[in-house]
Amino acid sequence: MAVEQEEGATGMDEQGKMAIARQFIEAIPHSRALNMVLDEIGEGLAAISMPYDLRLVGDPQTGVIHGGAVSALMDTCCGAAVMSHPGSPAGTATIDLRIDYMRAATPGQRIRARAECHHITRSVAFVRASAHDDNDGLPVATATGTFTVQAGGGLA
């Protein structure tokens, strides 16, 4: 009975969702190429990070990571947040993602994204996210997005 109480609307416990989210991240070639790491997941929240890597630098003179790498990190993190929501089935896809870049990430520092699936319907999940380097007080970027929810999942 304790297992049933820990399970969400999809009948999957948090460990199962974590395993599926890890598989999701590992199955995406760009996630592997960017060395993304799932740091946290649960109940519509996800945190994913990626290390600084010279291969991802957009401007060799400044050493700043390319915005496309930050975008991929945030998109993947948002998808993981949707997958972990109790009202969502395991699969999802990006419908729309708006990213506002606030500043360049500091060269040499790990970038961490955190996303929250704050509302979900039968067909669409709504997500907010932010990305930070070591300066937690000032985000590198923020995002809002919509993601698909498979038929049969979600709330009214």
Secondary structure by P-SEA (a helix, b strand, c coil): cccccccccccccaaaaaaaaaaaaaacaaaaaaccccccccccbbbbbbccccccccccccccccaaaaaaaaaaaaaaaaaaccccccbbbbcbbbbbbcccccccbbbbbbbbccccccccccccccccccccccccccccbbbbbccccccc
